[in-house]
Amino acid sequence: MRNDVPSTIARSDDKAVRTYKKTLESAEESYGDGERAHRAAYASLKHTHEKVGDHWEPKEHKGPSDPQAAQGTPASRDRDRPTAQGVDANAGKGHLDDVARKVGIEDPENMNKSELVEAIEKANARATARARRK
């Protein structure tokens, strides 16, 4: 079940794997096998999960994780905005502080929300790179 999903999803809970795979299957029926289908699967996953380190964890509240995801399609294709790379940028500061501590960021309470999102993105990328080298 986990052999045919990206490694960060394979290291996640069963619901993350199911969400990604079911959406991917549906998107492939609509768009064919390719990047667009995978983008749709990730978009769906980011509504229920957030990236923490080298894997995805369930979010406290379902919904878009960043302004790009909040647009939906077709607006997201027409008005490209930066994404938060799976970080739940719409979460509260307290939640982001907790995630930051989980990924090894010291003194997150001294950072503002946008600094936290960026620091978590970088920490997640480092953790994923380490996990892939193993």
RASULZI-V167755 format. One record per residue. N is the residue number from 1. RES is the residue in one small letter. SS is DSSP state (@ for helix, = for strand, . for the rest). D_CENTER is the distance of its C-alpha to the mean C-alpha in Angstrom with 1 decimal. Layout:
BEGIN
<<N;RES;SS;D_CENTER> <N;RES;SS;D_CENTER>>
END
This chain:
BEGIN
<<1;m;.;19.9> <2;r;.;17.4> <3;n;.;19.3> <4;d;.;18.0> <5;v;.;14.1> <6;p;.;12.1> <7;s;@;12.8> <8;t;@;9.5> <9;i;@;9.6> <10;a;@;13.4> <11;r;.;13.1> <12;s;.;11.4> <13;d;.;13.5> <14;d;@;15.4> <15;k;@;13.9> <16;a;@;10.4> <17;v;@;12.7> <18;r;@;14.9> <19;t;@;12.5> <20;y;@;11.2> <21;k;@;14.9> <22;k;@;16.5> <23;t;@;14.7> <24;l;@;15.2> <25;e;@;18.9> <26;s;@;19.4> <27;a;@;18.0> <28;e;@;20.2> <29;e;@;23.1> <30;s;@;22.6> <31;y;@;21.5> <32;g;.;22.6> <33;d;.;21.0> <34;g;.;19.1> <35;e;@;16.3> <36;r;@;16.3> <37;a;@;15.8> <38;h;@;12.8> <39;r;@;11.3> <40;a;@;12.2> <41;a;@;10.8> <42;y;@;7.2> <43;a;@;8.0> <44;s;@;9.5> <45;l;@;6.9> <46;k;@;4.8> <47;h;@;8.4> <48;t;@;9.1> <49;h;=;6.5> <50;e;=;4.6> <51;k;=;4.4> <52;v;=;8.2> <53;g;.;10.3> <54;d;.;10.4> <55;h;=;8.8> <56;w;=;6.7> <57;e;=;8.9> <58;p;=;10.2> <59;k;.;10.1> <60;e;.;13.6> <61;h;.;13.8> <62;k;.;12.4> <63;g;.;11.8> <64;p;.;10.0> <65;s;.;7.7> <66;d;.;9.7> <67;p;@;13.1> <68;q;@;12.3> <69;a;@;10.5> <70;a;@;13.5> <71;q;@;16.0> <72;g;.;15.6> <73;t;.;17.7> <74;p;.;20.1> <75;a;@;19.6> <76;s;@;16.2> <77;r;@;18.3> <78;d;@;21.1> <79;r;.;19.7> <80;d;.;17.0> <81;r;.;15.2> <82;p;.;13.0> <83;t;.;9.2> <84;a;.;7.6> <85;q;.;5.5> <86;g;.;2.2> <87;v;.;5.5> <88;d;.;7.3> <89;a;.;10.0> <90;n;.;12.1> <91;a;.;12.7> <92;g;.;16.2> <93;k;@;17.4> <94;g;@;18.5> <95;h;@;15.1> <96;l;@;13.7> <97;d;@;16.9> <98;d;@;16.3> <99;v;@;12.9> <100;a;@;14.6> <101;r;@;17.5> <102;k;@;15.6> <103;v;.;14.4> <104;g;.;17.9> <105;i;.;18.2> <106;e;.;21.8> <107;d;.;23.0> <108;p;@;19.9> <109;e;@;22.2> <110;n;@;23.9> <111;m;.;21.0> <112;n;.;20.3> <113;k;@;17.0> <114;s;@;16.1> <115;e;@;17.3> <116;l;@;15.1> <117;v;@;11.8> <118;e;@;13.2> <119;a;@;14.4> <120;i;@;11.3> <121;e;@;9.6> <122;k;@;12.9> <123;a;@;13.1> <124;n;@;9.9> <125;a;@;11.3> <126;r;@;14.6> <127;a;@;13.7> <128;t;@;12.2> <129;a;@;15.4> <130;r;@;17.6> <131;a;@;16.4> <132;r;@;17.0> <133;r;@;20.4> <134;k;.;21.5>>
END
